[in-house]
Amino acid sequence: MNPLSLTINKKLLNIIKNLFLGGIKIMEHILSMSFTTEKGAKSNININGVKPDITSAQINTLMSTIIQKNVFITTTGSLVGKAGDNLTQRNVTKFEMV
């Protein structure tokens, strides 16, 4: 078998794997935190790649620390309160490019 034929066969094998095996599946977790600002507006912060077993207490502590340390300033002022949070779980399938 010549090298070109071998390369083509590997590419074909990868295409077949992607089609029938569905690629590489990855579970992503995204933390979305919503804050109120000094002028009463809402401001959101999203963090990708958080651990899936993050607790409500950890999120509460993180949000309190962000507010207390005055880490972010928005066009409507500093973050002064917590408006809400959620953890989104997303399935991602990555396919190998050939």
N, C-alpha and C positions, 0 to 999 in steps of 0.2 A: 504494500500500500504506500503510495507516495505521500509526502508531507502535506500537500494541498488537500488531498482527500481526507487525511486525518483531521485537519483543521475544520473542514466542512462538516465532518461527522461530529466533532465536538460541539460546534455551533448548533447543529441540528438536535443533538442530545439536550443542550441547554434550552432550546425552544420547547422541546417536548416536556422537559421538567417543569418549565414555567406554565405551560398550558394544562398539564395534568396533575402536577403536584401543587400548583397554586402559588409558587414563589415562596419567599421567606415571610412568615407571619410574625408581626411584632405588635405587642400591646403597649400603647402609649397612654400616659395619664397626664392630664392638664389641670392644674389648679387655677381657678379664676376667683379673684378677690375683688370685691366692689367696695369702694369707700365713698364717704361724703366729704366734700371740701368746705373750706371756710365760707364760700359764697353759696353753699347749698346744692352744688352740682354733684354729679356722680363721676367717679374716676375708677377705671378698671385696670388691674394688673393680672396678667396671665403668666404662669410659669409652666413650661413644658418639662417633661421628664421627672416629675415628682414620684416618690415611691408610692406604690399602690396602697400601702397600709398606713398612710399618714392619718393621724387622728384629728378629730375636731378640736381637741385641746391644743395640739401643735399648731393648727391653722390659726386658732384664736390668739395664741402667743405670738405667732409671726405677725399677724395683723396689728396687734397691740404694739409690738416693737417698732413696726414701720411708722405708726402714728406717733409714738413717744419720741423716737429718734428724729422725726421730721425728715425722713430719708428722701421723699419726693415732693417737689413743688410743681403744681400744675398752673395753668393759666387762670384757674378759678381759685387759686390759693392752696394752702397746705391741706394735707389729708387730716381730717379731724374726727371722723367716725367710721364705724363699720356698717356697711349697707347689706352685705351678704357674701356668701362664698359657695362654690361648688367644685366638685372633682369630676372631670369628664374622662371617661374611659373610651379609647378609640382603637379599633383594630386596623392595622396598616399591613398591606401586603406589598413587599418589595420584590420586583422581578429583576433578574440578572439580565443585563444588556449584552447582546451578542454582536 
